[in-house]
Amino acid sequence: MCCLLKNLAILASGSGTNAEKIMEYFQQSSKARVVLVASNKKDAYVLERAKKYNVPGIVFSKAEMENGRLEESLRKHRTDIIILAGFLLQVPGRLIKAFPDKIINIHPALLPKYGGKGMYGRHVHQAVKDSGDSETGITIHLVNENYDEGKIIFQAAVSIEKGDSPEQIAQKVHALEHKYYPNVIESLI
């Protein structure tokens, strides 16, 4: 007996390299499919990436996320799981309650280190470099009302060399993100 296909929606604010890896991964999947890409930025390149995979894309404002309009769009697309992929706004409690334990985020560090408001992208990699840590990595976690404090689902680490720049650290972390994020999402279905 086969299970029903799960519908995934991706929320992203930027370029969308992780979103593209997820769309590519689930394109031929028998478990899930990406049914929507939603961005809070009308010029986010992730919307172009969505077109490449024939996935509908929408733009929404912070107010629409807070007043329930985004939730309406997610319900219209019969979303089962929401995937955050470089999404920079804090998810409001209303949306978390509407999709309990169904919103997943990836963070470019080994939480609880280097998490919280303002800790994204280059800011995280610079903080890791400045700390002198010998490793960093990724954390995939459930989303709750606080930045980067939801239940940890998966972590993977990578070594940092003394001379690595924040850009080199970012490359290592992106490789982990692209390798593991789609697989971990699939394991949760």
Secondary structure, DSSP 4 states (H G I P E B T S, - for coil): -PPPPEEEEEEESS--HHHHHHHHHHTT-SSEEEEEEEES-TT-THHHHHHHTT--EEE--HHHHHTTHHHHHHHHTT-SEEEESS--SPPPHHHHHHSTT-EEEEESS-TTTT-STT--HHHHHHHHHHHT-SEEEEEEEE--SSTT-SPEEEEEEEE--TT--HHHHHHHHHHHHHHHHHHHHHHH-
